[in-house]
Amino acid sequence: MQSKINLLNLNQKALDEFFKKLGEKSYRTKQIMKWIYKDQVFDFDQMLNLSKKLREQLKEISCIEFPSVVSKSHALDGVIKWVVELGGENHVEMVYIPEKDRGTLCISSQVGCALACTFCSTGYQGFNRNLSTAEIIAQVLIANLHLNPAGKRISNVVFMGMGEPMLNEEAVYSACDLLMDDLSFGLSRRRVTISSSGVVPALERMSERVPVSLAISLHAPNNTLRDELVPINKKYPIEALMKACDVYLNAGTQERHILFEYVMLKGVNDSSEHAQQLAQLLKGVSAKVNLIPFNPFSESEYQTSSIKTVENFQNILFSKGIRTMTRRTRGEDVDAACGQLAGKVKDKTKRTHARRD
């Protein structure tokens, strides 16, 4: 028996093709997208501007399915974290971060992560599989269903949750299409951000495929240290990464910038010399640096840099003309801060068992 098509997997172009195969006009795409994304109606029987025959047909061959929420945690600072179940003993997490002028939703793109960055809790969980477009977009829909009744809104979406987005390209690109489509979420390209640890070939493809904002998880200013902290650097060293960043910055006709993320690890990557090296690396690049205080988790032996050290690091970058900000830690009391998302992963790689034995 052929499985039903989850309509959340289909962006506008794919929905047009879906209805064309059913012998329906393209306006059906607009109708169904309005029901799902604007009206938050997921029962075909309630979509009364669709003919009864079409509604019955849709029920036979398609569905609108969500993962289930297994927990919802509220931090003291207003951050909300959801854990959703994906089956097969796998869970992912997404986090809503409210601020005065925006509401940012941090979403996941994979169950776990295969990149094993040493300072990240997700990396310690191992890797199971990629998320589908439906499982990515469902995170935004679920958050909206919880937030809208409280008068809260999502103004920004960032792929900074579990997983490496650029190792799940097609599903992430399709999800970005939906996030920016006026028929669904209608976010501007500047309000959707993909964060990558540096999968160079994918970054070069992304430059042309989706015009969203880009964040690079850099975390070290030289190859020797980055090999240790971000192991994918052994395959795609900093020189190749910076060339890919240049391709991104020069793609398209609209002005682009890159956010370089840099977690501050005490005695590891936070010296004045590291700051000088980072300033030299980013000289002439249209970029901003986001210094991230390390958020501890049980498996890690790293410590957070002192406030004084972070300020000194930031001042050096400022003095070299590098735009720099320090990220305020949010949601730490519910393990929702940067680097703390872990979910629950049935690790196919078995890497976590080898590391912990």
C-alpha positions in Angstrom: 0.0 0.0 0.0 1.4 3.4 -1.0 1.9 5.8 1.8 0.0 9.1 1.8 1.7 12.3 0.7 2.2 14.7 3.6 1.3 18.1 2.1 3.7 19.8 4.6 6.5 18.3 2.5 5.4 20.3 -0.6 6.4 23.9 -1.3 4.2 26.0 -3.6 5.9 24.7 -6.8 5.5 21.1 -5.6 1.9 21.7 -4.7 1.2 23.1 -8.1 2.5 19.8 -9.6 0.5 17.8 -7.1 -2.8 19.4 -8.1 -1.9 19.4 -11.8 -1.6 15.6 -11.6 -5.1 15.5 -10.0 -6.5 17.5 -12.9 -7.1 20.5 -10.7 -6.3 24.2 -11.5 -3.4 26.0 -9.8 -5.7 28.1 -7.6 -6.1 25.0 -5.5 -2.6 25.5 -4.3 -3.5 28.9 -2.9 -6.6 27.6 -1.3 -4.9 24.7 0.5 -1.9 26.8 1.6 -4.3 29.4 3.1 -6.1 26.7 5.0 -2.9 25.2 6.4 -0.6 28.2 7.0 -3.0 31.1 7.5 -6.1 29.6 9.0 -4.3 26.7 10.7 -6.9 24.2 9.6 -5.6 20.7 9.0 -8.8 18.7 8.5 -9.8 18.4 4.8 -13.5 18.1 5.8 -13.3 21.7 7.1 -11.9 23.1 3.9 -15.3 24.0 2.5 -14.2 25.9 -0.6 -12.8 22.7 -1.9 -15.3 20.4 -3.6 -16.5 17.4 -1.7 -15.1 15.1 -4.4 -11.6 16.8 -4.0 -11.8 16.6 -0.2 -12.5 12.9 -0.4 -9.7 12.4 -2.9 -7.2 14.3 -0.7 -8.1 12.2 2.3 -7.4 9.1 0.3 -4.0 10.1 -1.1 -2.6 12.8 1.2 -2.5 14.0 4.8 -1.3 16.9 7.0 0.6 15.2 9.8 2.6 16.7 12.6 5.0 15.1 15.1 3.6 15.1 18.6 4.8 17.4 21.4 6.0 15.4 24.4 7.1 18.3 26.6 7.0 22.1 26.7 9.3 24.0 29.1 9.2 27.7 30.1 12.4 29.4 31.1 12.3 32.3 33.6 13.4 34.7 30.9 10.4 33.9 28.6 12.2 31.3 26.4 10.0 28.3 25.5 11.4 24.9 24.5 9.4 22.1 22.9 10.5 18.5 22.5 8.7 16.7 19.7 8.7 12.9 19.0 9.5 11.7 15.6 9.2 7.9 16.2 11.9 5.3 16.4 13.0 6.6 19.8 14.0 9.9 18.3 13.1 13.4 19.5 14.2 16.9 18.4 13.9 20.3 20.1 13.0 23.8 19.0 13.2 27.0 21.0 11.3 30.3 21.0 13.3 33.3 22.1 11.2 36.5 22.7 12.7 39.9 22.6 11.1 43.4 22.5 11.2 43.8 18.8 11.2 40.2 17.6 10.3 36.6 18.3 12.9 34.1 17.1 12.2 30.4 16.6 15.3 28.2 16.6 14.5 24.9 14.7 16.2 21.6 14.1 17.1 20.0 10.7 18.4 16.6 11.7 17.9 14.0 14.5 21.2 14.5 16.2 24.3 15.6 14.4 27.2 13.8 12.7 29.7 16.6 12.9 30.7 16.0 16.6 31.8 19.6 17.5 33.3 19.1 20.9 31.6 22.0 22.7 28.0 21.1 21.5 25.6 18.9 23.4 23.8 17.8 20.2 27.1 16.5 18.8 27.4 14.1 21.8 24.0 12.5 21.0 25.3 11.0 17.7 23.2 11.0 14.5 20.1 9.1 13.3 18.6 10.8 10.2 17.6 13.9 8.4 14.3 15.6 9.0 11.8 15.9 6.1 10.5 19.2 5.0 7.3 18.4 6.7 9.1 17.7 10.0 11.0 21.0 9.7 8.0 23.1 8.8 5.8 21.3 11.5 8.1 22.8 14.1 7.1 26.3 13.0 3.4 25.4 12.8 3.5 23.8 16.3 5.1 26.8 17.8 2.5 29.1 16.1 -0.3 27.0 17.5 1.1 27.5 21.0 2.1 31.2 20.6 -0.7 32.8 18.6 -3.4 32.4 21.3 -1.0 34.2 23.7 -0.6 37.1 21.2 3.0 36.1 20.5 4.5 35.9 17.0 7.4 34.4 15.2 9.3 37.1 13.3 12.5 35.2 12.6 13.4 31.6 12.0 16.9 30.3 12.5 18.3 26.8 11.6 20.4 26.7 14.7 18.8 23.8 16.5 19.9 20.2 16.2 21.8 19.1 13.2 23.9 20.6 10.3 21.4 22.1 7.8 23.8 21.9 4.9 23.9 18.1 5.2 20.1 18.1 4.6 20.0 20.5 1.7 16.8 19.7 -0.2 14.5 19.5 2.8 16.0 22.7 4.2 15.8 24.6 0.9 12.1 23.5 0.5 11.4 24.6 4.1 13.0 28.0 3.3 10.8 28.3 0.3 7.7 27.9 2.5 9.1 30.2 5.2 9.5 33.0 2.7 6.3 32.3 0.7 3.6 35.0 1.1 1.0 32.2 0.9 2.5 30.5 4.0 4.7 32.3 6.5 5.8 35.4 4.5 9.1 36.0 6.2 11.7 38.2 4.4 15.0 36.6 3.4 16.8 38.5 6.1 14.6 36.9 8.7 15.4 33.4 7.8 19.0 32.2 8.8 20.8 29.0 8.0 23.7 28.3 10.3 26.4 26.0 9.0 29.7 24.6 10.4 31.2 24.8 7.0 30.0 22.2 4.4 31.7 24.1 1.6 30.1 22.5 -1.5 26.7 22.9 0.0 27.3 26.5 0.9 28.3 27.3 -2.6 25.0 25.7 -3.9 23.0 27.5 -1.3 24.3 30.9 -2.5 22.2 30.5 -5.6 19.3 28.3 -4.4 18.0 30.3 -1.4 18.8 33.9 -0.7 18.5 33.6 3.1 20.8 34.9 5.7 23.9 32.9 6.5 25.6 32.2 9.9 28.9 30.4 10.0 29.9 28.4 13.2 33.6 29.4 13.1 34.7 29.1 16.7 38.5 29.3 15.9 40.7 31.6 13.9 43.2 29.0 12.6 43.1 25.5 11.2 44.9 23.8 14.0 42.4 24.8 16.7 39.4 24.5 14.4 40.4 20.9 13.6 40.0 20.2 17.3 36.8 22.1 17.9 34.9 21.7 14.6 36.2 18.4 13.1 34.7 19.1 9.6 37.4 21.6 9.3 39.8 18.7 8.5 37.8 18.2 5.3 37.0 21.8 4.5 39.7 24.0 6.1 39.3 27.7 6.8 40.7 28.8 3.5 38.1 26.8 1.6 35.4 28.0 3.9 36.3 31.7 3.4 36.2 31.2 -0.4 32.7 29.7 0.0 31.7 32.7 2.1 33.0 35.0 -0.7 30.8 33.2 -3.2 27.8 33.7 -0.9 28.5 37.4 -0.4 28.8 38.0 -4.2 25.8 36.0 -5.3 22.6 37.7 -6.4 21.9 41.4 -6.6 21.0 42.2 -3.0 23.5 43.1 -0.4 24.6 40.3 1.8 26.4 39.9 5.1 27.6 36.9 7.2 27.3 36.3 10.9 30.3 34.5 12.3 29.5 32.6 15.5 32.3 32.1 18.0 31.8 30.2 21.2 34.0 31.5 24.0 35.9 28.7 25.7 38.1 29.5 28.7 41.8 29.0 27.9 41.0 27.4 24.6 40.1 30.0 21.9 39.7 33.3 23.9 43.2 34.8 24.1 44.2 38.2 22.7 46.2 36.4 20.1 43.1 34.5 19.0 41.2 37.8 18.7 44.0 39.3 16.6 44.0 36.2 14.3 40.2 36.4 13.9 40.4 40.1 13.0 43.0 39.4 10.4 40.9 36.5 9.0 37.8 38.6 8.6 39.6 41.7 7.3 37.6 43.2 4.4 34.7 40.7 4.8 31.2 42.0 5.1 30.6 40.3 8.4 29.5 40.5 12.0 30.9 38.4 14.8 28.7 36.9 17.5 30.6 36.0 20.6 28.7 33.2 22.4 29.4 32.4 26.1 29.8 28.7 26.4 26.8 26.9 27.9 27.9 23.9 30.0 26.5 20.4 29.7 27.3 17.3 31.6 29.6 15.5 29.0 31.8 18.5 28.4 34.9 19.6 30.3 35.0 23.1 28.8 34.4 26.2 30.9 33.0 29.6 30.0 35.3 32.5 29.4 35.2 35.2 32.1 33.2 38.4 31.4 36.5 40.3 31.4 38.0 38.0 28.8 35.0 38.3 26.5 35.1 42.1 26.8 38.8 42.2 26.0 38.3 39.9 23.0 35.4 42.0 21.8 37.4 45.3 22.2 40.2 43.9 20.1 37.8 43.1 17.3 36.2 46.5 17.6 39.6 48.2 17.4 40.2 46.4 14.1 36.9 47.5 12.6 35.0 44.2 13.1 31.4 44.6 14.1 31.0 42.4 17.2 28.3 41.6 19.7 28.1 39.3 22.6 25.1 37.0 22.7 23.1 37.1 25.9 22.5 33.6 27.3 18.8 32.7 27.1 16.8 29.7 28.3 19.8 28.1 30.2 17.5 27.0 33.1 15.6 24.6 30.8 18.7 23.6 28.7 17.5 25.7 25.8 20.6 27.8 25.4 23.0 27.7 22.5 24.8 24.3 22.3 22.6 22.7 24.9 19.9 21.2 22.6 20.1 17.4 22.8 16.7 15.9 22.3 16.8 12.1 22.3 18.6 10.3 19.5 18.9 6.6 18.7 22.4 7.0 17.4 23.0 5.0 14.2 26.7 5.9 14.2 27.4 4.3 17.6 30.0 7.0 17.9 28.6 8.1 21.3 29.1 4.7 22.8 32.7 4.5 21.7 33.3 8.0 23.1 31.8 7.4 26.4 33.2 3.9 27.2 
